[in-house]
Amino acid sequence: MPKMKTHRGAAKRLKSTGTGRLKRHRANKSHILTKKTTKRKRRLRQPDLVAKSDHKRVMRMLPYGA
């Protein structure tokens, strides 16, 4: 059986936590930052976890772990 291929885009964007959840970056932090509040921009710097509902679908892209 051939090896499964890892989705390289997903592999570059996601990291696994110690408990097996997936860490991701938050959206809306790349441009048009002047109208966003400092508090909002500060919160966008923090990593977030992939939602439980998306976890199975995302893990299919990473057959050998993130």
All heavy atoms as TSV, in Angstrom:
chain	resi	resn	atom	element	x	y	z
A	1	MET	N	N	0.848	-1.186	0.000
A	1	MET	CA	C	0.000	0.000	0.000
A	1	MET	C	C	0.895	1.253	0.000
A	1	MET	O	O	1.857	1.324	0.777
A	1	MET	CB	C	-0.784	-0.012	1.298
A	1	MET	CG	C	-2.298	0.132	1.268
A	1	MET	SD	S	-3.172	0.125	-0.229
A	1	MET	CE	C	-4.085	1.599	-0.045
A	2	PRO	N	N	0.596	2.231	-0.853
A	2	PRO	CA	C	1.421	3.438	-0.838
A	2	PRO	C	C	1.155	4.284	0.404
A	2	PRO	O	O	0.119	4.160	1.042
A	2	PRO	CB	C	0.976	4.172	-2.101
A	2	PRO	CG	C	-0.380	3.660	-2.392
A	2	PRO	CD	C	-0.428	2.259	-1.885
A	3	LYS	N	N	2.117	5.130	0.724
A	3	LYS	CA	C	1.953	6.027	1.869
A	3	LYS	C	C	0.898	7.081	1.537
A	3	LYS	O	O	0.742	7.467	0.380
A	3	LYS	CB	C	3.261	6.750	2.159
A	3	LYS	CG	C	4.351	5.868	2.680
A	3	LYS	CD	C	5.588	6.718	2.918
A	3	LYS	CE	C	6.759	5.871	3.325
A	3	LYS	NZ	N	7.978	6.679	3.417
A	4	MET	N	N	0.204	7.550	2.576
A	4	MET	CA	C	-0.743	8.647	2.391
A	4	MET	C	C	0.042	9.950	2.358
A	4	MET	O	O	1.080	10.069	3.003
A	4	MET	CB	C	-1.754	8.679	3.540
A	4	MET	CG	C	-2.710	7.525	3.507
A	4	MET	SD	S	-3.786	7.534	4.935
A	4	MET	CE	C	-4.789	8.958	4.591
A	5	LYS	N	N	-0.461	10.908	1.603
A	5	LYS	CA	C	0.226	12.197	1.514
A	5	LYS	C	C	-0.349	13.178	2.526
A	5	LYS	O	O	-1.559	13.272	2.693
A	5	LYS	CB	C	0.097	12.770	0.111
A	5	LYS	CG	C	0.931	12.008	-0.897
A	5	LYS	CD	C	1.291	12.864	-2.079
A	5	LYS	CE	C	2.261	12.112	-2.968
A	5	LYS	NZ	N	2.762	12.949	-4.043
A	6	THR	N	N	0.538	13.909	3.170
A	6	THR	CA	C	0.147	14.964	4.087
A	6	THR	C	C	-0.202	16.198	3.279
A	6	THR	O	O	0.485	16.523	2.306
A	6	THR	CB	C	1.325	15.298	5.025
A	6	THR	OG1	O	1.624	14.144	5.798
A	6	THR	CG2	C	0.996	16.445	5.946
A	7	HIS	N	N	-1.267	16.892	3.657
A	7	HIS	CA	C	-1.641	18.156	3.023
A	7	HIS	C	C	-0.643	19.206	3.520
A	7	HIS	O	O	-0.679	19.604	4.684
A	7	HIS	CB	C	-3.067	18.523	3.438
A	7	HIS	CG	C	-3.625	19.683	2.673
A	7	HIS	ND1	N	-3.128	20.958	2.820
A	7	HIS	CD2	C	-4.638	19.761	1.784
A	7	HIS	CE1	C	-3.823	21.771	2.020
A	7	HIS	NE2	N	-4.740	21.056	1.392
A	8	ARG	N	N	0.274	19.623	2.659
A	8	ARG	CA	C	1.384	20.466	3.085
A	8	ARG	C	C	0.928	21.833	3.598
A	8	ARG	O	O	1.529	22.412	4.498
A	8	ARG	CB	C	2.392	20.663	1.940
A	8	ARG	CG	C	3.062	19.374	1.494
A	8	ARG	CD	C	3.628	18.526	2.637
A	8	ARG	NE	N	4.691	19.201	3.354
A	8	ARG	CZ	C	5.144	18.858	4.556
A	8	ARG	NH1	N	4.617	17.823	5.190
A	8	ARG	NH2	N	6.104	19.521	5.130
A	9	GLY	N	N	-0.150	22.367	3.026
A	9	GLY	CA	C	-0.666	23.654	3.484
A	9	GLY	C	C	-1.144	23.565	4.917
A	9	GLY	O	O	-0.875	24.448	5.736
A	10	ALA	N	N	-1.836	22.475	5.247
A	10	ALA	CA	C	-2.332	22.274	6.611
A	10	ALA	C	C	-1.173	22.028	7.570
A	10	ALA	O	O	-1.165	22.539	8.689
A	10	ALA	CB	C	-3.301	21.102	6.647
A	11	ALA	N	N	-0.181	21.284	7.125
A	11	ALA	CA	C	0.961	20.952	7.974
A	11	ALA	C	C	1.729	22.213	8.386
A	11	ALA	O	O	2.231	22.303	9.495
A	11	ALA	CB	C	1.891	19.988	7.256
A	12	LYS	N	N	1.806	23.188	7.479
A	12	LYS	CA	C	2.531	24.421	7.764
A	12	LYS	C	C	1.751	25.344	8.698
A	12	LYS	O	O	2.328	26.198	9.348
A	12	LYS	CB	C	2.838	25.159	6.468
A	12	LYS	CG	C	3.875	24.454	5.618
A	12	LYS	CD	C	3.934	25.045	4.228
A	12	LYS	CE	C	4.804	24.176	3.326
A	12	LYS	NZ	N	4.811	24.666	1.945
A	13	ARG	N	N	0.441	25.196	8.741
A	13	ARG	CA	C	-0.398	26.118	9.511
A	13	ARG	C	C	-0.805	25.602	10.884
A	13	ARG	O	O	-1.279	26.376	11.704
A	13	ARG	CB	C	-1.663	26.437	8.716
A	13	ARG	CG	C	-1.418	27.353	7.555
A	13	ARG	CD	C	-2.638	27.421	6.649
A	13	ARG	NE	N	-2.477	28.457	5.647
A	13	ARG	CZ	C	-1.802	28.332	4.519
A	13	ARG	NH1	N	-1.179	27.189	4.256
A	13	ARG	NH2	N	-1.697	29.317	3.664
A	14	LEU	N	N	-0.669	24.316	11.125
A	14	LEU	CA	C	-1.181	23.730	12.358
A	14	LEU	C	C	-0.069	23.064	13.165
A	14	LEU	O	O	0.838	22.462	12.593
A	14	LEU	CB	C	-2.251	22.692	12.038
A	14	LEU	CG	C	-3.461	23.215	11.279
A	14	LEU	CD1	C	-4.236	22.070	10.672
A	14	LEU	CD2	C	-4.347	24.031	12.180
A	15	LYS	N	N	-0.187	23.174	14.489
A	15	LYS	CA	C	0.725	22.477	15.391
A	15	LYS	C	C	-0.131	21.697	16.381
A	15	LYS	O	O	-1.229	22.120	16.736
A	15	LYS	CB	C	1.582	23.481	16.173
A	15	LYS	CG	C	2.570	24.251	15.317
A	15	LYS	CD	C	3.868	23.515	15.155
A	15	LYS	CE	C	4.868	24.276	14.339
A	15	LYS	NZ	N	4.703	24.142	12.911
A	16	SER	N	N	0.393	20.583	16.831
A	16	SER	CA	C	-0.341	19.759	17.785
A	16	SER	C	C	0.022	20.159	19.212
A	16	SER	O	O	1.163	20.508	19.492
A	16	SER	CB	C	0.028	18.295	17.547
A	16	SER	OG	O	-0.785	17.465	18.324
A	17	THR	N	N	-0.967	20.115	20.115
A	17	THR	CA	C	-0.704	20.391	21.521
A	17	THR	C	C	-0.356	19.079	22.217
A	17	THR	O	O	-0.454	18.008	21.617
A	17	THR	CB	C	-1.939	21.011	22.210
A	17	THR	OG1	O	-2.995	20.058	22.183
A	17	THR	CG2	C	-2.372	22.289	21.533
A	18	GLY	N	N	0.004	19.149	23.479
A	18	GLY	CA	C	0.358	17.951	24.229
A	18	GLY	C	C	-0.793	16.978	24.381
A	18	GLY	O	O	-0.586	15.771	24.447
A	19	THR	N	N	-2.018	17.512	24.417
A	19	THR	CA	C	-3.196	16.652	24.591
A	19	THR	C	C	-3.789	16.185	23.268
A	19	THR	O	O	-4.820	15.523	23.259
A	19	THR	CB	C	-4.288	17.388	25.400
A	19	THR	OG1	O	-4.588	18.619	24.736
A	19	THR	CG2	C	-3.838	17.646	26.814
A	20	GLY	N	N	-3.163	16.580	22.141
A	20	GLY	CA	C	-3.624	16.097	20.846
A	20	GLY	C	C	-4.570	17.022	20.114
A	20	GLY	O	O	-5.013	16.700	19.013
A	21	ARG	N	N	-4.901	18.173	20.702
A	21	ARG	CA	C	-5.720	19.146	19.986
A	21	ARG	C	C	-4.828	19.855	18.978
A	21	ARG	O	O	-3.606	19.745	19.032
A	21	ARG	CB	C	-6.324	20.185	20.942
A	21	ARG	CG	C	-7.072	19.649	22.122
A	21	ARG	CD	C	-8.568	19.478	21.995
A	21	ARG	NE	N	-9.322	20.452	21.255
A	21	ARG	CZ	C	-10.052	21.425	21.786
A	21	ARG	NH1	N	-10.077	21.604	23.083
A	21	ARG	NH2	N	-10.752	22.229	21.017
A	22	LEU	N	N	-5.418	20.625	18.066
A	22	LEU	CA	C	-4.641	21.333	17.057
A	22	LEU	C	C	-4.673	22.830	17.308
A	22	LEU	O	O	-5.734	23.409	17.526
A	22	LEU	CB	C	-5.192	21.027	15.662
A	22	LEU	CG	C	-4.984	19.602	15.182
A	22	LEU	CD1	C	-5.733	19.367	13.901
A	22	LEU	CD2	C	-3.515	19.312	14.982
A	23	LYS	N	N	-3.498	23.437	17.258
A	23	LYS	CA	C	-3.356	24.872	17.469
A	23	LYS	C	C	-3.311	25.543	16.106
A	23	LYS	O	O	-2.649	25.070	15.188
A	23	LYS	CB	C	-2.039	25.106	18.216
A	23	LYS	CG	C	-2.037	26.275	19.127
A	23	LYS	CD	C	-0.933	26.212	20.172
A	23	LYS	CE	C	0.433	25.909	19.630
A	23	LYS	NZ	N	1.509	26.272	20.542
A	24	ARG	N	N	-4.009	26.687	15.985
A	24	ARG	CA	C	-4.029	27.421	14.719
A	24	ARG	C	C	-3.895	28.907	15.004
A	24	ARG	O	O	-4.073	29.354	16.135
A	24	ARG	CB	C	-5.348	27.166	13.983
A	24	ARG	CG	C	-6.551	27.733	14.718
A	24	ARG	CD	C	-7.821	27.654	13.902
A	24	ARG	NE	N	-8.960	28.188	14.627
A	24	ARG	CZ	C	-9.273	29.474	14.699
A	24	ARG	NH1	N	-8.519	30.379	14.125
A	24	ARG	NH2	N	-10.341	29.866	15.375
A	25	HIS	N	N	-3.591	29.676	13.953
A	25	HIS	CA	C	-3.543	31.126	14.090
A	25	HIS	C	C	-4.924	31.693	13.830
A	25	HIS	O	O	-5.705	31.122	13.070
A	25	HIS	CB	C	-2.543	31.728	13.101
A	25	HIS	CG	C	-1.135	31.386	13.417
A	25	HIS	ND1	N	-0.490	31.887	14.531
A	25	HIS	CD2	C	-0.244	30.590	12.791
A	25	HIS	CE1	C	0.744	31.424	14.567
A	25	HIS	NE2	N	0.925	30.621	13.522
A	26	ARG	N	N	-5.209	32.833	14.424
A	26	ARG	CA	C	-6.509	33.482	14.219
A	26	ARG	C	C	-6.495	34.276	12.923
A	26	ARG	O	O	-5.448	34.780	12.498
A	26	ARG	CB	C	-6.802	34.429	15.382
A	26	ARG	CG	C	-7.069	33.694	16.677
A	26	ARG	CD	C	-7.273	34.677	17.789
A	26	ARG	NE	N	-7.305	34.029	19.081
A	26	ARG	CZ	C	-8.426	33.607	19.670
A	26	ARG	NH1	N	-9.582	33.745	19.071
A	26	ARG	NH2	N	-8.377	33.044	20.854
A	27	ALA	N	N	-7.652	34.412	12.322
A	27	ALA	CA	C	-7.790	35.171	11.084
A	27	ALA	C	C	-7.919	36.666	11.393
A	27	ALA	O	O	-8.065	37.056	12.551
A	27	ALA	CB	C	-9.021	34.678	10.335
A	28	ASN	N	N	-7.883	37.491	10.349
A	28	ASN	CA	C	-8.123	38.946	10.402
A	28	ASN	C	C	-6.992	39.739	11.054
A	28	ASN	O	O	-7.232	40.791	11.627
A	28	ASN	CB	C	-9.444	39.264	11.130
A	28	ASN	CG	C	-10.610	38.550	10.515
A	28	ASN	OD1	O	-10.772	38.542	9.301
A	28	ASN	ND2	N	-11.422	37.918	11.342
A	29	LYS	N	N	-5.746	39.278	10.942
A	29	LYS	CA	C	-4.637	39.998	11.552
A	29	LYS	C	C	-3.618	40.443	10.500
A	29	LYS	O	O	-2.536	40.881	10.829
A	29	LYS	CB	C	-3.969	39.099	12.614
A	29	LYS	CG	C	-2.833	39.717	13.418
A	29	LYS	CD	C	-3.291	40.870	14.279
A	29	LYS	CE	C	-2.237	41.373	15.232
A	29	LYS	NZ	N	-1.043	41.892	14.613
A	30	SER	N	N	-3.955	40.353	9.213
A	30	SER	CA	C	-2.946	40.629	8.195
A	30	SER	C	C	-2.992	42.045	7.630
A	30	SER	O	O	-1.957	42.620	7.312
A	30	SER	CB	C	-3.043	39.612	7.067
A	30	SER	OG	O	-4.349	39.586	6.548
A	31	HIS	N	N	-4.159	42.662	7.487
A	31	HIS	CA	C	-4.223	44.016	6.942
A	31	HIS	C	C	-5.492	44.705	7.425
A	31	HIS	O	O	-6.315	44.118	8.114
A	31	HIS	CB	C	-4.138	43.998	5.407
A	31	HIS	CG	C	-5.266	43.264	4.755
A	31	HIS	ND1	N	-6.336	43.897	4.178
A	31	HIS	CD2	C	-5.527	41.943	4.622
A	31	HIS	CE1	C	-7.185	42.985	3.693
A	31	HIS	NE2	N	-6.720	41.809	3.955
A	32	ILE	N	N	-5.617	45.989	7.072
A	32	ILE	CA	C	-6.719	46.859	7.540
A	32	ILE	C	C	-6.774	46.822	9.067
A	32	ILE	O	O	-7.795	46.544	9.679
A	32	ILE	CB	C	-8.077	46.478	6.907
A	32	ILE	CG1	C	-7.941	46.212	5.413
A	32	ILE	CG2	C	-9.095	47.598	7.138
A	32	ILE	CD1	C	-9.228	45.751	4.750
A	33	LEU	N	N	-5.624	47.112	9.695
A	33	LEU	CA	C	-5.532	47.028	11.153
A	33	LEU	C	C	-5.887	48.339	11.844
A	33	LEU	O	O	-6.091	48.360	13.052
A	33	LEU	CB	C	-4.116	46.595	11.555
A	33	LEU	CG	C	-3.697	45.211	11.049
A	33	LEU	CD1	C	-2.237	44.970	11.319
A	33	LEU	CD2	C	-4.541	44.131	11.670
A	34	THR	N	N	-5.989	49.438	11.079
A	34	THR	CA	C	-6.218	50.744	11.704
A	34	THR	C	C	-7.596	50.839	12.345
A	34	THR	O	O	-7.748	51.473	13.387
A	34	THR	CB	C	-6.059	51.871	10.666
A	34	THR	OG1	O	-6.807	51.542	9.498
A	34	THR	CG2	C	-4.608	52.064	10.313
A	35	LYS	N	N	-8.583	50.209	11.748
A	35	LYS	CA	C	-9.939	50.309	12.306
A	35	LYS	C	C	-10.203	49.297	13.428
A	35	LYS	O	O	-11.221	49.377	14.088
A	35	LYS	CB	C	-10.987	50.148	11.197
A	35	LYS	CG	C	-10.980	48.801	10.503
A	35	LYS	CD	C	-12.118	48.668	9.499
A	35	LYS	CE	C	-11.836	49.435	8.226
A	35	LYS	NZ	N	-12.815	49.133	7.164
A	36	LYS	N	N	-9.296	48.352	13.619
A	36	LYS	CA	C	-9.470	47.355	14.678
A	36	LYS	C	C	-8.888	47.890	15.991
A	36	LYS	O	O	-7.838	48.525	15.983
A	36	LYS	CB	C	-8.780	46.040	14.293
A	36	LYS	CG	C	-9.449	45.390	13.082
A	36	LYS	CD	C	-8.683	44.251	12.511
A	36	LYS	CE	C	-9.310	43.842	11.189
A	36	LYS	NZ	N	-8.456	43.025	10.386
A	37	THR	N	N	-9.571	47.603	17.075
A	37	THR	CA	C	-9.118	48.115	18.369
A	37	THR	C	C	-7.854	47.393	18.814
A	37	THR	O	O	-7.586	46.265	18.390
A	37	THR	CB	C	-10.201	47.925	19.444
A	37	THR	OG1	O	-10.405	46.530	19.645
A	37	THR	CG2	C	-11.507	48.589	19.061
A	38	THR	N	N	-7.098	48.050	19.680
A	38	THR	CA	C	-5.865	47.471	20.209
A	38	THR	C	C	-6.163	46.169	20.932
A	38	THR	O	O	-5.421	45.193	20.804
A	38	THR	CB	C	-5.189	48.459	21.174
A	38	THR	OG1	O	-5.155	49.738	20.540
A	38	THR	CG2	C	-3.788	48.046	21.500
A	39	LYS	N	N	-7.260	46.161	21.681
A	39	LYS	CA	C	-7.653	44.963	22.424
A	39	LYS	C	C	-7.915	43.793	21.468
A	39	LYS	O	O	-7.486	42.663	21.716
A	39	LYS	CB	C	-8.916	45.273	23.230
A	39	LYS	CG	C	-9.426	44.123	24.064
A	39	LYS	CD	C	-10.686	44.539	24.809
A	39	LYS	CE	C	-11.247	43.386	25.613
A	39	LYS	NZ	N	-12.465	43.779	26.335
A	40	ARG	N	N	-8.597	44.088	20.372
A	40	ARG	CA	C	-8.915	43.044	19.388
A	40	ARG	C	C	-7.645	42.518	18.724
A	40	ARG	O	O	-7.468	41.307	18.562
A	40	ARG	CB	C	-9.854	43.639	18.338
A	40	ARG	CG	C	-10.330	42.658	17.302
A	40	ARG	CD	C	-11.349	43.327	16.405
A	40	ARG	NE	N	-11.611	42.555	15.217
A	40	ARG	CZ	C	-12.236	43.030	14.144
A	40	ARG	NH1	N	-12.676	44.271	14.136
A	40	ARG	NH2	N	-12.442	42.280	13.095
A	41	LYS	N	N	-6.726	43.418	18.361
A	41	LYS	CA	C	-5.474	43.008	17.715
A	41	LYS	C	C	-4.608	42.185	18.655
A	41	LYS	O	O	-3.948	41.233	18.238
A	41	LYS	CB	C	-4.701	44.236	17.230
A	41	LYS	CG	C	-5.336	44.890	16.006
A	41	LYS	CD	C	-4.497	46.003	15.460
A	41	LYS	CE	C	-4.652	47.275	16.237
A	41	LYS	NZ	N	-4.031	48.439	15.559
A	42	ARG	N	N	-4.623	42.543	19.940
A	42	ARG	CA	C	-3.867	41.801	20.945
A	42	ARG	C	C	-4.409	40.385	21.077
A	42	ARG	O	O	-3.666	39.427	21.181
A	42	ARG	CB	C	-3.949	42.554	22.273
A	42	ARG	CG	C	-2.934	42.143	23.292
A	42	ARG	CD	C	-2.817	43.134	24.430
A	42	ARG	NE	N	-4.098	43.477	25.027
A	42	ARG	CZ	C	-4.583	44.723	25.093
A	42	ARG	NH1	N	-3.909	45.746	24.588
A	42	ARG	NH2	N	-5.739	44.950	25.669
A	43	ARG	N	N	-5.739	40.251	21.046
A	43	ARG	CA	C	-6.386	38.935	21.134
A	43	ARG	C	C	-6.093	38.086	19.896
A	43	ARG	O	O	-5.950	36.866	19.985
A	43	ARG	CB	C	-7.896	39.114	21.322
A	43	ARG	CG	C	-8.594	37.878	21.835
A	43	ARG	CD	C	-10.071	38.109	22.063
A	43	ARG	NE	N	-10.758	38.347	20.803
A	43	ARG	CZ	C	-11.446	39.452	20.506
A	43	ARG	NH1	N	-11.543	40.443	21.372
A	43	ARG	NH2	N	-12.032	39.594	19.333
A	44	LEU	N	N	-5.965	38.721	18.746
A	44	LEU	CA	C	-5.688	38.004	17.498
A	44	LEU	C	C	-4.274	37.430	17.452
A	44	LEU	O	O	-4.001	36.527	16.672
A	44	LEU	CB	C	-5.915	38.923	16.288
A	44	LEU	CG	C	-7.360	39.325	16.007
A	44	LEU	CD1	C	-7.405	40.376	14.920
A	44	LEU	CD2	C	-8.205	38.131	15.629
A	45	ARG	N	N	-3.372	37.970	18.290
A	45	ARG	CA	C	-2.006	37.429	18.345
A	45	ARG	C	C	-1.960	36.056	18.989
A	45	ARG	O	O	-1.075	35.263	18.691
A	45	ARG	CB	C	-1.119	38.363	19.178
A	45	ARG	CG	C	-0.521	39.496	18.409
A	45	ARG	CD	C	0.391	40.307	19.321
A	45	ARG	NE	N	0.074	41.718	19.204
A	45	ARG	CZ	C	0.046	42.587	20.205
A	45	ARG	NH1	N	0.314	42.197	21.439
A	45	ARG	NH2	N	-0.238	43.848	19.995
A	46	GLN	N	N	-2.883	35.792	19.878
A	46	GLN	CA	C	-2.884	34.524	20.615
A	46	GLN	C	C	-3.332	33.375	19.718
A	46	GLN	O	O	-4.255	33.538	18.936
A	46	GLN	CB	C	-3.834	34.596	21.822
A	46	GLN	CG	C	-3.576	35.760	22.754
A	46	GLN	CD	C	-2.154	35.801	23.252
A	46	GLN	OE1	O	-1.612	34.788	23.652
A	46	GLN	NE2	N	-1.553	36.975	23.210
A	47	PRO	N	N	-2.704	32.204	19.835
A	47	PRO	CA	C	-3.163	31.057	19.050
A	47	PRO	C	C	-4.512	30.566	19.567
A	47	PRO	O	O	-4.905	30.866	20.694
A	47	PRO	CB	C	-2.085	30.006	19.269
A	47	PRO	CG	C	-1.390	30.400	20.509
A	47	PRO	CD	C	-1.543	31.879	20.659
A	48	ASP	N	N	-5.215	29.844	18.718
A	48	ASP	CA	C	-6.523	29.308	19.070
A	48	ASP	C	C	-6.506	27.826	18.740
A	48	ASP	O	O	-5.596	27.344	18.058
A	48	ASP	CB	C	-7.609	30.027	18.261
A	48	ASP	CG	C	-8.993	29.827	18.833
A	48	ASP	OD1	O	-9.099	29.428	20.012
A	48	ASP	OD2	O	-9.969	30.060	18.114
A	49	LEU	N	N	-7.488	27.097	19.234
A	49	LEU	CA	C	-7.597	25.672	18.932
A	49	LEU	C	C	-8.595	25.447	17.808
A	49	LEU	O	O	-9.570	26.196	17.684
A	49	LEU	CB	C	-8.037	24.904	20.180
A	49	LEU	CG	C	-7.061	24.913	21.348
A	49	LEU	CD1	C	-7.688	24.274	22.559
A	49	LEU	CD2	C	-5.767	24.222	21.003
A	50	VAL	N	N	-8.357	24.437	17.005
A	50	VAL	CA	C	-9.304	24.057	15.954
A	50	VAL	C	C	-10.572	23.561	16.645
A	50	VAL	O	O	-10.504	22.816	17.625
A	50	VAL	CB	C	-8.690	22.957	15.056
A	50	VAL	CG1	C	-9.712	22.373	14.108
A	50	VAL	CG2	C	-7.509	23.509	14.288
A	51	ALA	N	N	-11.722	23.989	16.135
A	51	ALA	CA	C	-13.008	23.612	16.731
A	51	ALA	C	C	-13.191	22.100	16.700
A	51	ALA	O	O	-12.694	21.416	15.790
A	51	ALA	CB	C	-14.146	24.284	15.981
A	52	LYS	N	N	-13.904	21.598	17.693
A	52	LYS	CA	C	-14.135	20.161	17.805
A	52	LYS	C	C	-14.846	19.614	16.568
A	52	LYS	O	O	-14.564	18.516	16.094
A	52	LYS	CB	C	-14.974	19.889	19.052
A	52	LYS	CG	C	-14.637	18.600	19.745
A	52	LYS	CD	C	-15.308	18.506	21.096
A	52	LYS	CE	C	-14.823	17.266	21.810
A	52	LYS	NZ	N	-15.368	17.169	23.158
A	53	SER	N	N	-15.760	20.415	16.015
A	53	SER	CA	C	-16.521	19.991	14.844
A	53	SER	C	C	-15.653	19.857	13.592
A	53	SER	O	O	-15.975	19.088	12.687
A	53	SER	CB	C	-17.663	20.970	14.574
A	53	SER	OG	O	-17.158	22.283	14.492
A	54	ASP	N	N	-14.543	20.600	13.522
A	54	ASP	CA	C	-13.640	20.540	12.368
A	54	ASP	C	C	-12.482	19.574	12.569
A	54	ASP	O	O	-11.761	19.264	11.628
A	54	ASP	CB	C	-13.048	21.931	12.097
A	54	ASP	CG	C	-14.097	22.916	11.654
A	54	ASP	OD1	O	-15.046	22.504	10.964
A	54	ASP	OD2	O	-13.972	24.108	12.002
A	55	HIS	N	N	-12.284	19.116	13.795
A	55	HIS	CA	C	-11.085	18.360	14.146
A	55	HIS	C	C	-10.901	17.109	13.284
A	55	HIS	O	O	-9.816	16.859	12.757
A	55	HIS	CB	C	-11.125	17.991	15.631
A	55	HIS	CG	C	-9.810	17.533	16.156
A	55	HIS	ND1	N	-9.449	16.220	16.184
A	55	HIS	CD2	C	-8.747	18.231	16.646
A	55	HIS	CE1	C	-8.225	16.120	16.679
A	55	HIS	NE2	N	-7.787	17.321	16.966
A	56	LYS	N	N	-11.953	16.338	13.104
A	56	LYS	CA	C	-11.868	15.090	12.333
A	56	LYS	C	C	-11.491	15.366	10.881
A	56	LYS	O	O	-10.636	14.689	10.299
A	56	LYS	CB	C	-13.212	14.366	12.412
A	56	LYS	CG	C	-13.222	12.991	11.788
A	56	LYS	CD	C	-14.574	12.327	11.968
A	56	LYS	CE	C	-14.672	11.050	11.178
A	56	LYS	NZ	N	-16.013	10.468	11.233
A	57	ARG	N	N	-12.098	16.401	10.302
A	57	ARG	CA	C	-11.849	16.762	8.907
A	57	ARG	C	C	-10.408	17.234	8.718
A	57	ARG	O	O	-9.747	16.868	7.733
A	57	ARG	CB	C	-12.823	17.880	8.522
A	57	ARG	CG	C	-12.846	18.234	7.069
A	57	ARG	CD	C	-14.097	19.007	6.731
A	57	ARG	NE	N	-14.292	20.139	7.607
A	57	ARG	CZ	C	-13.850	21.387	7.332
A	57	ARG	NH1	N	-13.193	21.624	6.228
A	57	ARG	NH2	N	-14.081	22.368	8.162
A	58	VAL	N	N	-9.911	18.004	9.678
A	58	VAL	CA	C	-8.543	18.512	9.590
A	58	VAL	C	C	-7.538	17.382	9.788
A	58	VAL	O	O	-6.509	17.333	9.114
A	58	VAL	CB	C	-8.329	19.642	10.622
A	58	VAL	CG1	C	-6.887	20.082	10.663
A	58	VAL	CG2	C	-9.216	20.838	10.295
A	59	MET	N	N	-7.821	16.454	10.703
A	59	MET	CA	C	-6.900	15.344	10.953
A	59	MET	C	C	-6.753	14.418	9.743
A	59	MET	O	O	-5.744	13.757	9.587
A	59	MET	CB	C	-7.348	14.531	12.167
A	59	MET	CG	C	-7.049	15.203	13.496
A	59	MET	SD	S	-5.348	15.740	13.702
A	59	MET	CE	C	-4.549	14.191	14.073
A	60	ARG	N	N	-7.766	14.387	8.871
A	60	ARG	CA	C	-7.669	13.603	7.643
A	60	ARG	C	C	-6.584	14.167	6.727
A	60	ARG	O	O	-5.982	13.433	5.938
A	60	ARG	CB	C	-9.014	13.614	6.907
A	60	ARG	CG	C	-9.708	12.278	6.989
A	60	ARG	CD	C	-10.732	12.069	5.919
A	60	ARG	NE	N	-11.688	13.152	5.804
A	60	ARG	CZ	C	-12.888	13.200	6.387
A	60	ARG	NH1	N	-13.282	12.209	7.160
A	60	ARG	NH2	N	-13.694	14.222	6.223
A	61	MET	N	N	-6.340	15.481	6.820
A	61	MET	CA	C	-5.289	16.108	6.006
A	61	MET	C	C	-3.905	15.835	6.565
A	61	MET	O	O	-2.905	16.013	5.884
A	61	MET	CB	C	-5.514	17.620	5.930
A	61	MET	CG	C	-6.756	18.013	5.172
A	61	MET	SD	S	-6.769	19.762	4.814
A	61	MET	CE	C	-7.667	20.411	6.194
A	62	LEU	N	N	-3.856	15.415	7.848
A	62	LEU	CA	C	-2.578	15.175	8.519
A	62	LEU	C	C	-2.532	13.734	9.019
A	62	LEU	O	O	-2.659	13.474	10.213
A	62	LEU	CB	C	-2.437	16.143	9.697
A	62	LEU	CG	C	-2.582	17.616	9.372
A	62	LEU	CD1	C	-2.786	18.421	10.626
A	62	LEU	CD2	C	-1.402	18.111	8.575
A	63	PRO	N	N	-2.356	12.772	8.110
A	63	PRO	CA	C	-2.445	11.364	8.508
A	63	PRO	C	C	-1.363	10.937	9.483
A	63	PRO	O	O	-1.542	9.961	10.198
A	63	PRO	CB	C	-2.321	10.611	7.187
A	63	PRO	CG	C	-1.661	11.535	6.252
A	63	PRO	CD	C	-2.065	12.919	6.681
A	64	TYR	N	N	-0.241	11.658	9.550
A	64	TYR	CA	C	0.850	11.264	10.449
A	64	TYR	C	C	1.032	12.256	11.577
A	64	TYR	O	O	2.108	12.384	12.149
A	64	TYR	CB	C	2.144	11.087	9.649
A	64	TYR	CG	C	1.964	10.083	8.538
A	64	TYR	CD1	C	1.852	10.490	7.221
A	64	TYR	CD2	C	1.846	8.727	8.834
A	64	TYR	CE1	C	1.648	9.563	6.209
A	64	TYR	CE2	C	1.647	7.799	7.826
A	64	TYR	CZ	C	1.539	8.218	6.517
A	64	TYR	OH	O	1.320	7.314	5.529
A	65	GLY	N	N	-0.019	12.982	11.916
A	65	GLY	CA	C	0.047	13.953	13.015
A	65	GLY	C	C	0.545	15.302	12.562
A	65	GLY	O	O	1.148	15.427	11.489
A	66	ALA	N	N	0.268	16.309	13.359
A	66	ALA	CA	C	0.668	17.667	12.986
A	66	ALA	C	C	2.066	17.974	13.524
A	66	ALA	O	O	2.467	17.475	14.530
A	66	ALA	CB	C	-0.324	18.667	13.567
